[in-house]
Amino acid sequence: MWTIWKEELYKISSRKIIWLGVFLLLAFATIRLYGECTHYTTVIDGNTYQGPEAIRKDKELTIRFRGLLTLEKIRQIYNEYGFFYYDADTGNAAGNYLNRFITEEFTNFRQTDGVDPEEIHFRKGADWENNSAYLLDRKVRFDYVYGWNDFAEMYVLVIVALFVILILGIAPSFAEEYQLKTADILRTTRRGKGAGIWMKILAALCFTVTLTCGACIYLWCIYLAVYGVQGLDASAILLSFATPYGYCPENVLGFFLYITFLGISGAILLTGIEMLISALCKNSFLALIFSLAVYLFPVLWMNVLRFMCPFGQTILSHITHFMVSMPVYLPVSTGFALPSEQMVIHLCTALIVTAGGTYMSYHRYRNA
Amino acid sequence: MPELRLDRITKQFKNKIAVDNVSLCLSEGVYGFLGANGAGKTTLLRMVCGVLKPTAGEIRCNGTKIGKLDGDYRCLLGYLPQDFGYYPDFTARRYLEYLAACKAVPRDLAREKVQEMLRLTGLSCDQRNKIKTFSGGMLRRLGIAQALLNDPEILILDEPTSGLDPKERIRFRNIISSLSKGRIIILSTHIVSDVEFIADEILLMKQGRIIEQGTVKEVTQNADGKVWEYLAGPDESLRLNETFSVSNLKNEGDKVRLRIVSDTCPCDGAVPVRPGLEDVYLYHFEEVSEHVDHLERRTL
């Protein structure tokens, strides 16, 4: 069994295009982080800092204000550093992490063009209640989370692209056996119609989960190297990627563990779907095209088709939730502000689709 | 020793009946399935292997349906398909070790068995080479090696010699002969010489049916009086060649010696000769020219 599993894994991993794709993706993430790091600018007490030094200065500056976010701290930051804005002449940011945070979260900054500090003022009345008050009401633990915000953005990009690469790797799993005409030989062997098929599925599963975990670990490592561990115990709702309305873990570390879990769940779901498509298609290329279409269909649904849907609201809502449970959205579904009960339903849907896809692929290949 | 029994096996693909009501009983020996392309040989063998399910009828091994035996039946099986599939980037050894694992050959024994098969098929020196670098002959030998890995009691070889040169073909025949003891070997081919010398029983297939079955001697005996030899002049030989099925044609000085397959004496002076398997094959499978359609042809 071990030999079959090992060889099935070898078949998948010997596709050079996967490694090229992974290399390009991680190289892109690294280069982007490097660019982000070198262009990072902060202005503290009239002095402008750039690059890793600027990050260090901002982190040091934040230490004084970390902990429970209060109105007093906001006022203190404003008194010391004023509002954040962009220099009208150079377009450069004029401010640091602290005043940028209070300007973006507690003022009308986003309603202005951001270049005139005179125009910027704290939100008032309903505007304050609706858009800012929750940060004070929820007893937010404040810290430096700039890097983790960037990490979240990068994570979404990497996961979506990584799944496309995974499709390239696992979509041919069964289809290739038909195409290479090895299916007939395998299915006349003792294990070829039973455990051999499960080993193939298990190898694909191990491959997708390992690669997803590997990519996540790599991202963690490079971001930790640049930004350090500061901010991991801050409240997760400080991240622009996390919405305060749906389910959101308590702190940043919890949030990232949660989205990593969703990423791995997405990878497992992707494997189940890919196995079925692969068992249905007699040609690797066809399996690949079909897989990509199925992977991207929820995007088409969410952006186009659901607005044209002739069904009633209930059916439409069910279909939409189903689409959000699919691999393209599941790892990033924190952005949909879904309550925890709904997230459980989505994960159960993913589990059922995975189990169904895997079971059907087994029988389809066995009896094809 | 297993016994395979095919009971009224039929396979229909949409409107085409590929195998039509075939009943057979196979025990130890080499069985040569002869037939033209499209006769239904491959479909029948794929059903025997359990790759295809018959539309009607059943296949039993030692009295039990092969579907019920499932893995236990496949344990007895060695199969070389017509289109031998392989992984181009695998080395020969890796490929065989992988298939040995699929065939549930114990790990310790598998390495030994792989080396034995590589030796038997003359691929020992190439075991570390990627299969994509192999010639057609080497690929067929690798195919035979994989089929034999589990020491099968039922060995099914579908067109095993296609694409092989005469030397490779002889080598293959010798391998099969050496393996025939204690097994059922089913060999499908449209090349008569592949089975003429090694098959214990010949089965002629045409349009999905077994039209003739027996030892080479029995099959050829049935064709007694249907094969003629005649020494003809050039013009006459041309006419006879167009009119009858000619299994051999040889120039002898200014005359031509023809070997003609015909139910009746093709011309005055033609003498009946002892038929060979090739003559029988020709009798059944040669298409007759349109202008001799009037000649009544009967099955033997």
Interface residues (C-beta under 8 A of the other chain):
Chain A: M1 T3 I4 E7 K11 S14 E177 L180 K181 T182 A183 D184 I185 L186 R187 T188 T189 R190 R191 G192 K193 G194 G196 N367
Chain B: R46 C49 G50 V51 K53 D70 G71 R74 C75 L77 Y79 P81 D83 F84 G85 Y86 Y87 D89 R94 E97 Y98 L99 A100 A101 C102 K103 A104 R107 A110 Q146 N150
